[in-house]
Amino acid sequence: MSKIKSTYKIPHTINVKKGLDDPVALKSGSVGLPAPVPIKIIVMFSIALVVYMASVGFMIGRNFGVFAPILFTIGYIGLARMMLKKEKTGERGFKWVMPTLMYYPLYKLRNQSTRGTAYGNEVERLKGLIPLEDINPEEGVATFTNGDIAVAMDIVGNGSNSLFDNEKEDIILAFDQFLRELEMGVSFIVDMKEGKQNCEVQLDNLEAKRIENTNPTTDMILKRRINGLQSIQQNFKTTEYTLFLRANTPQKLDATLKVLKQKRQSGMFKYIRKAYNDEVYEKYRSFYSLE
């Protein structure tokens, strides 16, 4: 088997334009550079040399001392070498040096304004960040600005260190088959949030039993269980998983939901439930929150 290379040299015929990329021979007889040099490199080298001489002359004329021109020369030559050096791919260094240097001065373009007095162009950019348009709480379906629809579902997986190898393999194969059968235009995101244990339902049931109970021994047992649940609720945290399933047509969404229910029976999920009413609002509010 042939060895796969980590880098491949780009042919010189790619991204070559007539004019600045035309090579010029700088060799006369046995004197000069062995290979022709593109006009673009000669121009860039000339500009870099002029900028260097002008900068050093400015520092000498303004009495910057001896160390300033020396430090500038070391840094400038290193930067110029990085920009003009030919990489293994055949491209010059300025292809990545300039974007890297521009990343820091143009930091304002990477920030998104969310103030109430945002300009029109900023509002247009915000539309692409939170594309949610409407939520139908009764059906648990969300509509996006591009026409896609989505549902949010609580899921609990079967992952555990106590599973046998064949059970783990079945879960992996079921998920792999689900991904292979995913239709074009259908996407999903699994969101993970860490929060407190919610034992309100169990606590309400125990409190109701205490009200109906008349036996002191049973009341003591119920009170002990209530204290235990309250301690769990205060001191332990849980990880909640939400599956956001999105599709460009209702038919694809229904078909994918049907497949997920079948995969649940095959062991991919232990529990899966669609969110409705206020819960679906909370799901999307939590998903788009920056906290």
N, C-alpha and C positions, 0 to 999 in steps of 0.2 A: 504494500500500500504506500502511495506517495505521501511524503511528509507535507502537512499543511503549513504554509508560511504564515507568520504573524502579520506581515505587511507585504503589499504588492505594489510595485512601481507603476505609476500611471504613465501611459505612453505620452510622449511629448506632443503628439498630434491632438490631444484633448485640450480644450480651452486655449487654443492658439489662435491669435488674431493677426492679420496682416498688418505690418507696420512695426509696432513696438516689440512684437515677438520675433521679428526677423533676426537671425543670427549674424553677427559681424565678426570677421576673423581679425584678431589682434596679434597676429604673429607674422613676422617678416624674416624669412629664412629660419634660423634656429633661435631667434630672439622673440619672446612674447608668450602669450598664453597658449597652451596646447590645443584647447577646444574653443570653438566660436562662442561668443557671449551675446545673448539677446540685447537689443537696443534698450529694452525696458530696464535691464539690470544696470547698464551703463548710465542711463539717466538717473536711476535711483541712487547709484553710488556717487554720482556727481553732486546730486542734491544733498546727500548725507555729508559729503566732504565740505561743501559750501557752508552748511549749517554748523558743522563742527568748527570750522575756521572762524566763522563769525561769532560763535559763542565764546570760543577761547579768546579771541581778540577783544570782545566786550569785557570779559572778566579781567584780562590783563590791563586794559585801559581804565577800568574802574577800581583798580588796586584791590582785587579780591584776595591777593596773597598767592602763595605758591601751591598750597594744598588743594584749593578749590579747582584750578585747572587740571591737576593730576587726578583727583577723584572724578571729575566730570569726564576726563578722557577714558578712564577705566570703564565707567558705566556706559558711556556713549558707544565705545567700540564693542562692548558685549552686546548691547541692544541692537546695533547695526548688524553685527554678525548673525544674531538670531533671526533677524528679518530677511537677510539676503542669503542665508545658508540654504542649500538644497537638501530637502528631507529625503528619507528612503522612498517615499511615494512619488518623488519627482517634482513635488510642489515646493515653492519657496516658503521660508519661515513666516513671512508677513501674512500668510493666509490664516494663521492662528494667533500670531503675536498681536496684530492690530485689533481683532475682535476682543481679545483678552484685556488689552489696555483700555478699550472703549467701554468695557463692562462697568468700570468704576466711575468714570466721569458722568456717564449717562444713567446714574442710578435712579433718577427721578422718573425715567420712562418705565421702570420696573415696578413702581408703586402705583396702586390704584386708589384714587380719591373717592371717598364715600361720604363726604360732607353734604349737607342739605343744599348748599349753594353750588353744586357741581354744574359745570358747563355742559352744553349739549353733546359734545364729542365724548365727554367723560361718562355721561349717562348711556350712550351707545355702547361704550366699552363694558359698562357694568352689566348690560343685558346678556353678554356672553358668559359672565361669571355665575350668575344665578338664573338659569333659564326656566325656572319653574313658573308656570302661568296660572294654573288653577288646580284645586283639589276637590274631588267629590267625596265627602266624608262617608256618605252612606254606602257607596260602592268601594271605597278605599282606593280609588284610581286618581293618579296625578297626571296633569297634562302639561307638556312643555311648550316653549315658544315655537319650536320647529314642527309641532304636531305629534311628537312621540307621546306615548302613554306609559305609565309605570305603576307598580304596586310595591309596597313595603311589607316585608314579612319577618316575623320573629322566627329564628331558627336555633336549634340546639343540635350539635353534632354528636356523633358516636365515638369521637376520638378519646382514647384512654390508653394508659400504659398497661392496663390489665387485659387488653384485647389479645386474642391469639393472632398469630401471623396471617393465617388464612382470612380472618375477619378484617384485618387491616388491608390485606390485598383486595378483598371484595369492595371495600369502601373506595380505595384508590381507583380500581377499575370502573366502578359506577360513576365516579366523578369524571374520569377521563372520557367515558362514553357520552356523558352529558355534554361535555365541552365539544366533542366531535359532532354531536347532533344539533348543536346550537345553530339556528338559522341566521342568515345574513340580515342585519338590521336589528338583532336582539343582543342586548348587553346586560350585564349584571355587576353589581358592586356589593361586596360584603363589608359592612361597616362594623367596627368593634368599639364599644364604649365601656369604660369601667365605672361602676357606680356602687351604691350601697345595696345591701340585701333588702329586698322588699318582702316583708312577712305580714303585711297588713291583713290579707285574707285569712291566714291562719290565726292571727291574733283576734280578729273579729269573731271567728267561729268559737274560739276558746272562751272569749268573754260572754258570748251568748249562752254557752253551756254553763258557765258559772252562775249566770242569772237564774237559769232554770234549776240548778242543782240545790239540794238541801242537805246533802251529806257532807260533814266537815272533812272527812278523809279525802273524798273526791275533790273537794274545793282546794285542799292543800296541793294535790297532784296537779290540778289545772293551773293553780297559781305558779307552781314551780316550772311548768312548761311555758307559761306566759313570760316569766322572767328569763328563761333560756332563749326564747325567740327574740325578746327585746335586746338581749346581749348580742345575739348573732347580728341583728339588724344594725346595731351601733358599731360593732367592732370588726365585722367582716365585710369584704367587698365582693362583688360579682362582676363577671364580664358578660355583657349582653351583645349578641350578634344580630344584626339586621341585614337582610338580603333585599337590595333594591333591584328589581327586575324591570327592565325598560325595553320597549319594542316600538317599531314605527307603524304597526297596524294592530288592531285589537285581536285579529285572528292569530297572529304570531304570539301575542302575549298569552292568550288562552291555551294555545298548543304547548307553550313552554311551561305554563303552570301545571298542565296535565302531566307532562314529563317529570316535573319535580315531585309531584305526588307519587308517581310510580317509583321514582328513585328512593323516596322515603321508605317505601315498603321493602326495597332491596337493601336497606341499611345505610344509605348515604346520610340520612338525617334521622335523629331520634324524635324531633318535634319540629313542626313547621306550621305557622299560623299567619294569616293575612291580617294586617292592621286596618281598623275602621275608626270612624268618628274622631274624637279628640286625639286618640292615640296616633293616627296617621299624621296629624299636624305636628305632634311632638317629634315624630320620627324625622320628618324633613327639617324641622327647626333645629334639631340636634345635629343632623348631617351637615347643614350649611353653616352651623355655628363655628366660629374660630376658636372657641374654648377647647 
